[in-house]
Structure formats: structure tokens, C-alpha cells
């Protein structure tokens, strides 16, 4: 089923305007959620708000929003005042600069949207996507929507037919903690340890990230359990996972053991591959022998 556009906007930089359609890049509906039920009868529960001072249930029409400026002290805002504070949507993502893609730390990544060309936008869309890919840069700008203003990053992605564009919402600087807040002691790494670690990395290295290689085992287990419940079956409780081993004392020994384990795991696969190549090798040898005999005649 073809993806459905959720909005239209314009990418603007300089005198260039590119009309695009916005598509959600992720599917929150894929997540499994459970509802709160009454344990005795199984009916769905309704959420209620209780006044902490008067201990009475407060209906929605009697609710108001407020900001806590000091401990248990609030300033209240009317819906009209809150509406006036919202950013007006412009339906435009205005590019302010182009930076190397590698310079944007993924820790700043937030929600992602696919962009597709709208009417009259196919040519400039393709031009921007190709220019960004070949320059290894991305576009940074601002986008106002849903009453808020966002930093957005527009980056090229490889499509099945042609290069496409992704608009990635970014977090603001004050929304991201600095790595310096973490206590990381300075530790010496010996050349021999580094070499073994690099060998272990190379053994498990891949040329590119393949997301289809990773499956959500927990979700599959939950879906299976739900289906069993629907069918009236009982669910057997899983055995608790064994606790992890003690602290590794000899780092070099641990690295060597890891390398040996990977080599042992790879050996059967290599043997099977070699066995599979034998018929082809025999056929090639037979063909070569037949060619030599024909040449002698």
C-alpha cells in the first residue's frame, strides 16, 4: 500500500522554492500496548484527575494549565493565552546553512519524515538531493508546525529509483546532555590490547547497515503470548535469565577468547561453503581435461 502524505510544505533557500509532500518515516502503530482493566470484571478503566487539596474528582471543563515557578507555586494561563504563545505554522522549511553530514552528531536526531516532490517540484527536488549527496552535506533550517518551532536537517537518502530526501527534526543544544557530564577516567590502552580489539571488530565487520537483519524478538514473544491468551491457552512463565559473570580481570585473555570463539563459529560455515564449491570445481577440472584431450587429437 502506497504511503499517504500527512502534510505539504515548501523547502526554501535563496530564491529557490521546492514544493514537497511530508510522509511519516516511522510507524508508532506497530508498537504493542496494553490497556488498564478492572481486575475483577475486565472492563476498561477511565482516567480521572483528583484535586490534591480538596480530594475531589475534577471534570475537564474545570481544568486549567499552569507553570510551577517555585515549589508548589503556579501561574495560571487561559487557553487563549496559551494559544497566543504558540508559533504560527508557516508550511515552509527555510534552509539557513549547509554543513557536512558527518558533523551532525546522531544524538541530536529526533523524529524523521520522508519528503517527496509535490506538483512542479520534481526537478528542483532531484537537483537538491543529488547536490547534497555528491557534496556529502546536509541542509539545516527551521520549520514551524503544531505551535512549535523545530530545527530540521534535510539529508539525502538512496532510493530504489533515485535519491530521496529525509527531513530530520533535531533537538536543541540545551535538550542534549554533554558527554563531559559523564565521569570517564583517563585509561591507558596498550598496543597489544588495541590490536586484538581491532581484530575482533574486523571479524564482525559489515560493509553496510542492514536493518532487516535485526528482528524484535520481544515483540514476537508478546504477540505469541497474546494469541495464546486469545485462544484460551495458559502461558508458561519463562525461567529467569542467569546473572552475568564476574568482572573480567584479564582483558587480553578475554579478547583472545572472543577471537577464538568467533573463529570456531566461522569454521563450520567455511567448511560448508568449501563443500558446496566442490561439484563446481570438479566440473571445471573435467572440462579442462576434456579440452586438453581434444587439443591433443
C-alpha positions as CSV (number, residue, x, y, z in Angstrom):
1,X,0.0,0.0,0.0
2,X,1.4,3.4,-1.0
3,X,2.3,5.8,1.8
4,X,-0.1,8.7,2.4
5,X,1.1,12.2,2.7
6,X,0.4,13.9,6.1
7,X,1.2,17.5,5.0
8,X,2.6,19.7,2.3
9,X,5.3,22.3,2.7
10,X,7.9,24.2,0.8
11,X,11.7,23.9,1.1
12,X,13.2,27.4,0.6
13,X,16.8,28.5,0.2
14,X,17.9,31.7,-1.6
15,X,15.5,32.2,-4.5
16,X,14.7,28.5,-4.8
17,X,11.4,27.0,-3.6
18,X,10.7,23.3,-3.7
19,X,7.1,22.1,-3.0
20,X,7.2,18.8,-1.2
21,X,4.9,16.3,0.5
22,X,5.6,15.1,4.0
23,X,5.4,11.4,4.9
24,X,5.9,9.9,8.4
25,X,9.1,7.7,8.3
26,X,8.1,5.6,11.3
27,X,5.1,3.7,12.4
28,X,4.1,4.2,16.0
29,X,1.1,1.9,15.5
30,X,3.5,-1.0,15.2
31,X,4.1,-0.8,19.0
32,X,2.2,-3.2,21.2
33,X,0.3,-1.5,24.0
34,X,-1.9,-2.8,26.9
35,X,-4.9,-1.1,28.4
36,X,-5.7,-0.8,32.1
37,X,-8.7,-3.0,33.1
38,X,-10.7,-3.7,36.2
39,X,-9.1,-6.8,37.6
40,X,-12.5,-8.3,38.9
41,X,-14.6,-7.8,35.8
42,X,-12.2,-7.0,33.0
43,X,-13.8,-3.7,32.0
44,X,-11.7,-0.8,30.6
45,X,-10.8,1.9,33.2
46,X,-11.3,5.6,32.6
47,X,-8.7,8.1,33.7
48,X,-9.8,10.7,36.3
49,X,-8.0,13.7,37.8
50,X,-8.1,14.3,41.5
51,X,-7.6,17.6,43.2
52,X,-4.7,17.1,45.7
53,X,-6.1,19.8,48.0
54,X,-9.8,19.2,48.1
55,X,-9.6,15.4,47.2
56,X,-12.4,15.6,44.7
57,X,-12.6,14.4,41.1
58,X,-12.2,17.4,38.7
59,X,-14.1,17.4,35.4
60,X,-12.2,18.5,32.3
61,X,-14.2,21.8,32.0
62,X,-12.9,22.8,35.4
63,X,-9.2,22.3,34.5
64,X,-6.6,25.0,33.7
65,X,-2.9,24.8,32.9
66,X,-0.3,26.5,35.0
67,X,3.5,26.8,35.3
68,X,5.3,26.0,38.5
69,X,7.8,28.9,39.0
70,X,8.6,27.8,42.6
71,X,7.9,24.9,44.9
72,X,4.0,24.5,44.9
73,X,3.6,28.0,43.4
74,X,2.0,28.3,40.0
75,X,0.9,31.0,37.5
76,X,-2.2,30.0,35.6
77,X,-2.8,30.5,31.8
78,X,-6.1,30.6,30.0
79,X,-6.5,28.6,26.7
80,X,-6.4,31.9,24.8
81,X,-3.1,33.0,26.4
82,X,-1.5,29.6,25.7
83,X,-2.7,29.8,22.0
84,X,-1.1,33.3,21.7
85,X,2.2,31.8,22.8
86,X,2.3,29.1,20.1
87,X,4.4,29.6,17.0
88,X,2.4,30.2,13.8
89,X,2.8,27.4,11.3
90,X,4.4,28.7,8.0
91,X,4.3,25.5,5.9
92,X,7.9,26.3,4.9
93,X,11.2,24.8,5.9
94,X,13.7,27.7,5.4
95,X,17.2,26.5,4.9
96,X,19.8,28.6,6.7
97,X,23.1,26.7,6.0
98,X,24.7,23.6,4.5
99,X,27.1,21.6,6.7
100,X,28.9,18.3,6.3
101,X,26.6,15.4,7.2
102,X,29.3,13.8,9.4
103,X,29.4,17.0,11.5
104,X,25.9,16.4,12.9
105,X,26.0,14.0,15.8
106,X,23.1,11.5,15.6
107,X,22.5,12.1,19.3
108,X,20.6,15.2,18.1
109,X,18.3,13.2,15.9
110,X,14.6,13.3,16.7
111,X,11.6,12.4,14.6
112,X,12.1,11.7,10.9
113,X,9.9,12.4,7.9
114,X,10.3,11.4,4.2
115,X,10.0,14.1,1.7
116,X,8.5,13.5,-1.8
117,X,8.2,16.1,-4.6
118,X,4.9,17.8,-5.0
119,X,3.5,19.2,-8.2
120,X,6.1,21.2,-10.1
121,X,8.8,20.2,-7.6
122,X,10.3,17.1,-9.3
123,X,13.3,18.8,-11.0
124,X,14.5,21.0,-8.1
125,X,13.9,18.1,-5.7
126,X,16.1,15.8,-7.7
127,X,18.7,18.6,-8.1
128,X,18.9,19.3,-4.3
129,X,19.1,15.5,-3.5
130,X,21.9,14.9,-6.0
131,X,23.8,18.1,-4.9
132,X,23.6,17.1,-1.3
133,X,24.7,13.5,-1.9
134,X,27.7,14.5,-4.1
135,X,28.8,17.2,-1.7
136,X,28.3,15.0,1.4
137,X,26.4,17.8,3.0
138,X,23.0,18.3,4.6
139,X,20.8,21.4,4.9
140,X,19.9,22.9,8.2
141,X,16.9,25.2,8.8
142,X,13.8,25.9,10.7
143,X,10.3,24.6,10.5
144,X,7.2,25.8,12.4
145,X,4.3,23.4,12.9
146,X,1.9,22.3,15.6
147,X,2.6,25.5,17.6
148,X,6.3,24.9,17.9
149,X,9.5,25.8,16.0
150,X,11.9,23.0,15.1
151,X,15.4,22.7,13.9
152,X,15.4,20.5,10.8
153,X,18.1,18.7,8.9
154,X,17.4,17.8,5.3
155,X,19.6,14.9,4.1
156,X,19.8,12.7,1.0
157,X,19.0,9.0,1.1
158,X,19.4,6.4,-1.5
159,X,16.0,5.4,-3.1
160,X,15.1,2.4,-5.3
161,X,14.9,4.6,-8.4
162,X,16.5,7.9,-7.5
163,X,18.0,9.8,-4.5
164,X,15.4,10.9,-2.0
165,X,15.3,13.4,0.9
166,X,14.6,12.9,4.6
167,X,13.7,15.8,6.9
168,X,15.0,15.0,10.4
169,X,13.9,17.0,13.4
170,X,16.8,17.9,15.6
171,X,16.9,18.5,19.3
172,X,18.1,21.9,20.6
173,X,21.5,22.1,22.3
174,X,20.0,22.5,25.7
175,X,18.0,19.3,25.2
176,X,21.1,17.2,24.8
177,X,23.4,16.4,27.6
178,X,27.2,16.7,27.1
179,X,29.4,13.6,27.3
180,X,31.6,15.6,29.7
181,X,28.9,15.2,32.3
182,X,29.8,11.5,32.5
183,X,32.7,10.5,34.7
184,X,35.1,8.7,32.3
185,X,38.5,8.2,33.8
186,X,41.5,8.5,31.5
187,X,42.9,5.0,31.0
188,X,45.9,3.8,29.1
189,X,45.3,1.3,26.3
190,X,48.2,-1.0,25.4
191,X,49.1,-1.5,21.7
192,X,48.6,-5.3,22.0
193,X,45.1,-4.9,23.5
194,X,44.2,-2.4,20.8
195,X,45.4,-4.8,18.1
196,X,43.3,-7.7,19.5
197,X,40.2,-5.5,19.8
198,X,40.6,-4.3,16.2
199,X,40.9,-7.9,15.0
200,X,37.7,-8.8,16.9
201,X,36.0,-5.8,15.3
202,X,37.2,-6.9,11.8
203,X,35.8,-10.4,12.4
204,X,32.3,-8.9,12.9
205,X,32.6,-6.1,10.4
206,X,30.0,-5.5,7.6
207,X,30.1,-3.1,4.7
208,X,26.7,-1.5,5.5
209,X,23.9,-1.5,8.0
210,X,21.1,-3.9,7.1
211,X,18.1,-3.1,9.4
212,X,16.2,-6.2,8.1
213,X,18.9,-8.4,9.8
214,X,17.6,-7.3,13.2
215,X,14.2,-8.6,14.5
216,X,12.2,-7.5,17.6
217,X,12.3,-10.8,19.4
218,X,10.4,-9.3,22.4
219,X,7.6,-8.1,20.3
220,X,7.3,-11.5,18.6
221,X,7.2,-13.2,22.0
222,X,4.5,-10.8,23.2
223,X,2.4,-11.3,20.1
224,X,2.6,-15.1,20.5
225,X,1.6,-14.9,24.2
226,X,-1.4,-12.6,23.3
227,X,-2.5,-15.1,20.6
228,X,-2.3,-18.0,23.2
229,X,-4.4,-16.0,25.6
230,X,-7.0,-15.2,22.9
231,X,-7.2,-19.0,22.1
232,X,-7.7,-19.7,25.8
233,X,-4.2,-21.3,26.5
234,X,-2.2,-20.8,29.6
235,X,1.2,-19.0,29.3
236,X,4.2,-20.7,31.0
237,X,6.5,-18.3,32.8
238,X,10.0,-18.1,31.4
239,X,12.9,-19.1,33.6
240,X,14.8,-16.1,34.9
241,X,17.9,-15.3,32.9
242,X,21.2,-16.3,34.6
243,X,23.1,-13.4,36.1
244,X,26.1,-12.2,34.2
245,X,29.6,-13.4,35.1
246,X,32.0,-11.7,37.4
247,X,34.3,-8.8,36.4
248,X,36.8,-9.6,33.7
249,X,40.2,-9.5,35.3
250,X,42.5,-10.3,32.3
251,X,41.5,-8.1,29.3
252,X,44.0,-9.7,26.9
253,X,42.7,-13.2,27.8
254,X,39.1,-12.1,27.3
255,X,39.9,-10.6,23.9
256,X,41.8,-13.8,22.8
257,X,38.9,-16.0,24.0
258,X,36.5,-13.9,22.0
259,X,38.6,-14.2,18.8
260,X,38.9,-17.9,19.3
261,X,35.1,-18.2,19.8
262,X,34.4,-16.3,16.6
263,X,36.9,-18.4,14.6
264,X,35.3,-21.6,15.9
265,X,31.9,-20.4,15.0
266,X,33.1,-19.4,11.5
267,X,34.8,-22.8,10.8
268,X,31.6,-24.8,10.1
269,X,30.3,-22.2,7.7
270,X,33.6,-22.1,5.8
271,X,33.6,-25.9,5.6
272,X,30.1,-25.9,4.2
273,X,31.0,-23.3,1.7
274,X,34.0,-25.3,0.6
275,X,31.9,-28.4,0.3
276,X,29.4,-26.6,-1.8
277,X,32.1,-25.4,-4.2
278,X,33.5,-29.0,-4.8
279,X,31.0,-30.0,-7.5
280,X,31.7,-26.9,-9.5
281,X,35.4,-27.4,-9.0
282,X,35.2,-31.0,-10.3
283,X,33.2,-29.9,-13.3
284,X,35.7,-27.2,-14.1
285,X,38.5,-29.8,-13.8
286,X,36.7,-32.2,-16.0
287,X,36.1,-29.6,-18.6
288,X,39.7,-28.6,-18.6
289,X,40.8,-32.3,-19.0
290,X,38.4,-32.7,-21.9
291,X,39.7,-29.6,-23.6
292,X,43.3,-30.8,-23.3
293,X,42.4,-34.2,-24.8
294,X,40.6,-32.5,-27.7
295,X,43.6,-30.4,-28.3
296,X,45.9,-33.4,-28.5
297,X,43.7,-35.1,-31.1
